Amino acid sequence: MKRREFLKLSLGTAAVAALSSPARAQSVKEIRIGYQKTGVLVIARQQAILEKHFAAQQIAIKWVEFTSGPPLLEAMSTGSVDFGSVGDTPPIFAQAAKANIVYVAGSPITNGQGILVPANSTIHTIADLKGRRVGVAKGTSAHNVLIATLEKAGLTYEDITPVYLSPPDAGPAFANGGIEAWAIWDPYFAIGEKRQNGRILVNAYEVAKTNSFYLANRDFANNNVQHTRDVIGGLTEAARWAEAHRADVAAALATVTGVPLEVQIVAANRASFTIGPVTDEIVVTQQAVADRFHRLGLIPRQIAVRDIVWRPTQT
């Protein structure tokens, strides 16, 4: 895969085989959850929902933080993370690289990502992005939003200068003028607005349907079907609570992530926390994302999203 090489973790062939073998299903001592600074996983961690559920089985929950989806899925594919949540684009790049992952649940993104420009920028329309330096994390949901936005205005990817930056690096670049626009998601989207003098040029919901996803290492999910279902069940419980308690969500997110409360209030108030199955409609939407990236030559081969939608091999 030309986008990024998968992590070269110190797992020998024997260790990888042990992680993916049926024996793992009989001796799970720890479930490793990859998360970012937003969403239901942060709430579940703050409330210890999964820890409480699995305590009777003496299974620990380990939380591993990532700055974006691509490295999370890299770790998941190698077996160093069992479960996690990302936006719509990282699974596309991962599947194209034959990653060992499956979609296990989906969630619509109604808001909370888009493209920012500095408040005093001369960029006022999408067409004004032509020739500009636009920061984006490669292979993320923001990457898809950026490309879809350009297409909506009749521009091509070649009409801009993409500057590939992780969110922690893009924030300072945006603040000091190193990039002229920034495609990003919450809470960084809200940080750009509240702390870095940003102005919203376009919201993702104005451009296209977007989804986020819960994924698992394929071997972990297939060898630990009930554990995987229980994780999804616990997160669904957290999601229902979050939908009805947004002020508390903002406070929880601020506590867990260290992102200021005023920023998390903005992010929590516009977030969607709903979790459900990966429906045929979601697969169609996700396939359109995959086809877009393949058409632009950003992934090396055509993929069929339905091929990695989880179908449990045991009950």
C-alpha positions in Angstrom: 0.0 0.0 0.0 1.5 3.3 -1.0 -0.3 5.5 1.5 1.4 4.3 4.6 3.3 1.1 5.6 1.7 -0.9 8.3 3.3 -0.7 11.7 6.4 -2.8 12.0 5.5 -4.1 15.5 7.6 -6.6 17.3 5.3 -9.5 16.7 6.9 -12.6 15.3 5.0 -15.1 13.1 4.4 -17.3 16.1 3.0 -14.4 18.2 0.7 -13.3 15.4 -0.5 -16.9 15.0 -1.2 -17.1 18.7 -3.3 -13.9 18.6 -5.4 -15.1 15.7 -5.8 -18.8 16.8 -9.0 -20.3 18.2 -7.3 -20.8 21.5 -7.4 -17.0 22.0 -11.2 -17.3 22.2 -10.8 -19.6 25.3 -8.3 -17.4 27.1 -9.0 -13.8 26.5 -7.6 -11.8 29.4 -7.7 -8.4 27.9 -9.7 -6.6 25.1 -7.7 -3.7 23.6 -9.8 -0.7 22.4 -8.3 1.9 20.0 -10.0 5.3 20.4 -9.6 8.9 19.4 -10.4 12.1 21.3 -14.1 12.1 20.5 -17.2 9.9 20.4 -18.9 7.1 22.1 -15.7 5.2 23.0 -14.5 8.1 25.1 -17.8 8.1 27.0 -17.7 4.4 27.5 -14.2 4.7 28.9 -15.1 7.5 31.2 -18.1 5.6 32.6 -16.1 2.2 32.7 -19.1 0.5 31.0 -17.0 -2.2 29.4 -14.9 -2.7 32.4 -18.0 -3.3 34.5 -19.5 -5.7 32.0 -16.4 -7.9 31.6 -15.3 -7.8 35.3 -17.2 -11.0 36.1 -15.2 -12.8 33.3 -12.0 -11.4 34.6 -11.3 -9.7 31.3 -9.5 -6.3 31.4 -10.1 -3.5 29.0 -7.1 -1.6 27.7 -7.6 1.8 26.1 -5.1 2.8 23.4 -5.3 6.4 22.0 -4.6 7.3 18.4 -4.6 10.7 16.7 -6.4 9.5 13.6 -8.0 6.4 12.0 -5.3 5.1 9.7 -2.7 4.2 12.4 -5.5 2.8 14.5 -6.4 0.4 11.8 -2.8 -0.4 11.1 -2.5 -1.5 14.7 -5.8 -3.4 14.5 -4.7 -5.3 11.4 -1.5 -6.5 13.1 -3.5 -7.7 16.1 -2.2 -5.2 18.6 -5.7 -3.6 18.9 -8.8 -5.7 18.9 -11.6 -3.1 18.4 -11.9 0.6 17.5 -13.9 3.3 15.8 -12.9 5.4 12.8 -14.5 7.5 10.1 -15.4 6.3 6.6 -12.1 6.6 4.8 -9.5 4.7 6.9 -11.3 1.3 6.3 -11.2 1.9 2.6 -7.4 2.4 2.5 -7.0 -0.5 5.0 -9.1 -2.9 2.9 -7.2 -1.9 -0.2 -4.1 -2.9 1.6 -5.7 -6.3 2.6 -5.9 -5.4 6.3 -7.2 -8.1 8.6 -10.3 -6.1 9.8 -14.1 -6.2 9.6 -16.9 -3.7 10.0 -19.0 -4.7 13.0 -21.3 -1.6 13.4 -22.0 1.8 11.9 -23.0 5.3 12.9 -24.1 8.2 10.8 -22.1 11.4 11.0 -24.6 14.3 10.7 -22.1 17.0 11.6 -18.8 17.7 13.2 -16.4 17.7 10.3 -15.8 20.0 7.3 -13.3 22.6 6.0 -12.1 25.6 7.9 -10.4 28.7 6.6 -8.9 31.6 8.7 -11.5 34.1 9.7 -9.9 36.9 7.6 -9.3 34.6 4.6 -10.2 35.7 1.0 -11.6 32.1 0.5 -15.4 32.5 0.7 -16.5 29.7 -1.7 -15.4 26.2 -2.5 -14.2 27.5 -5.9 -11.8 29.8 -4.0 -9.9 26.7 -2.9 -8.3 26.4 -6.3 -4.6 26.8 -6.1 -4.6 26.8 -2.3 -2.7 24.8 0.3 -5.2 22.6 2.1 -4.2 20.6 5.1 -5.7 17.1 5.5 -4.7 13.8 7.2 -4.3 11.3 4.3 -6.7 8.4 4.3 -9.0 9.9 6.9 -12.7 10.9 6.7 -11.6 14.5 6.2 -9.8 13.4 3.1 -13.1 12.1 1.7 -14.9 15.3 2.7 -12.3 17.4 0.9 -12.5 15.4 -2.3 -16.3 15.3 -2.3 -16.4 19.1 -1.7 -14.1 19.7 -4.6 -16.2 17.5 -6.9 -19.3 19.4 -5.9 -17.8 22.6 -7.1 -16.5 21.1 -10.3 -12.9 21.2 -9.1 -10.4 18.3 -9.2 -7.9 17.1 -6.6 -5.2 18.5 -8.9 -6.7 22.0 -8.5 -5.4 22.2 -4.9 -2.1 21.6 -3.2 -2.9 18.9 -0.5 -0.6 19.2 2.5 -0.7 15.9 4.4 -0.6 16.5 8.1 -1.8 14.7 11.2 -4.3 16.7 13.2 -1.8 17.7 16.0 0.5 19.1 13.3 -2.2 20.6 11.1 -3.6 22.8 14.0 -0.4 24.9 14.4 0.1 25.1 10.6 -3.5 26.4 10.3 -3.0 28.9 13.1 0.3 30.3 11.7 -0.7 30.4 8.0 1.3 27.4 6.9 -1.9 26.0 5.3 -4.7 28.1 3.8 -7.6 25.7 4.6 -8.0 22.7 6.8 -10.2 19.6 6.3 -10.8 18.2 9.7 -13.2 16.5 12.2 -14.2 17.2 15.8 -12.8 18.0 18.3 -10.1 19.5 16.1 -12.8 21.1 14.0 -14.1 22.8 17.1 -10.6 23.7 18.3 -10.0 25.4 14.9 -13.2 27.4 15.4 -12.9 28.3 19.1 -9.1 28.6 19.6 -7.5 29.1 16.2 -9.7 31.8 14.7 -11.2 29.5 12.1 -14.3 30.1 9.9 -16.3 27.2 8.6 -16.2 27.2 4.8 -18.3 24.0 4.4 -19.8 21.4 6.7 -19.6 17.8 5.6 -23.4 17.3 5.8 -23.7 20.0 3.0 -21.7 17.8 0.7 -22.4 14.1 1.1 -23.6 11.4 3.4 -20.9 10.3 5.8 -20.7 7.5 8.3 -18.3 6.4 11.0 -17.7 2.8 11.8 -16.8 0.3 14.6 -14.3 -2.3 13.4 -12.5 -5.2 14.8 -9.6 -7.4 14.0 -11.1 -10.1 11.9 -9.6 -13.0 13.8 -10.6 -11.5 17.2 -14.2 -11.0 16.0 -14.5 -14.4 14.5 -12.9 -16.2 17.4 -14.7 -14.2 20.1 -18.1 -13.6 18.7 -19.9 -13.1 22.0 -17.2 -10.8 23.4 -17.5 -8.7 20.2 -21.3 -8.6 20.5 -20.9 -7.6 24.2 -18.6 -4.8 23.3 -21.0 -3.5 20.7 -23.8 -3.8 23.3 -21.9 -1.8 25.9 -21.1 0.9 23.4 -24.8 1.0 22.3 -25.7 1.6 25.9 -23.2 4.5 26.1 -24.5 5.9 22.9 -28.1 6.0 24.1 -27.0 7.8 27.3 -24.9 10.3 25.2 -27.8 11.2 22.9 -29.8 12.3 26.0 -27.0 13.9 28.1 -25.0 16.2 25.8 -23.8 18.6 28.5 -22.5 15.6 30.5 -20.9 14.2 27.4 -19.0 17.4 26.9 -17.8 17.4 30.5 -16.8 13.7 30.1 -14.9 14.3 26.9 -13.1 17.2 28.4 -12.1 15.2 31.4 -10.8 12.2 29.4 -9.1 14.0 26.5 -7.9 17.2 28.1 -9.5 19.2 25.3 -11.1 22.4 26.8 -14.7 22.2 27.9 -15.8 25.0 25.6 -14.5 23.1 22.6 -16.1 19.8 23.7 -19.4 21.6 24.2 -19.4 22.6 20.5 -18.4 19.1 19.4 -20.9 17.3 21.7 -23.9 19.4 20.7 -23.5 18.6 17.0 -22.4 15.0 17.3 -24.4 11.9 16.4 -23.9 9.0 18.8 -26.2 6.4 17.3 -24.8 2.9 16.8 -26.5 0.3 14.6 -25.8 -2.5 12.1 -23.9 -1.9 8.8 -27.0 -1.8 6.6 -27.2 -2.2 2.9 -27.7 1.6 2.6 -24.5 2.2 4.6 -22.6 -0.3 2.4 -23.8 1.5 -0.8 -22.7 4.9 0.7 -19.3 3.4 1.7 -18.8 1.8 -1.6 -19.2 5.2 -3.3 -16.3 6.4 -1.1 -14.2 3.5 -2.1 -15.0 4.0 -5.8 -14.1 7.7 -5.5 -10.6 7.0 -4.1 -10.0 4.2 -6.6 -11.0 6.5 -9.5 -8.5 9.1 -8.3 -5.8 6.5 -8.0 -5.4 7.0 -4.3 -6.0 3.3 -3.5 -4.2 0.7 -5.6 -7.1 -1.6 -6.4 -10.9 -1.8 -6.6 -12.5 -3.2 -3.5 -16.0 -4.4 -2.5 -16.9 -3.0 0.9 -19.4 -5.9 1.5 -16.5 -8.3 1.6 -15.4 -7.2 5.0 -18.8 -6.6 6.7 -18.7 -9.0 9.7 -20.7 -12.2 9.4 -20.0 -14.2 12.6 -18.6 -17.6 12.0 -19.8 -19.0 15.3 -22.7 -18.2 17.7 
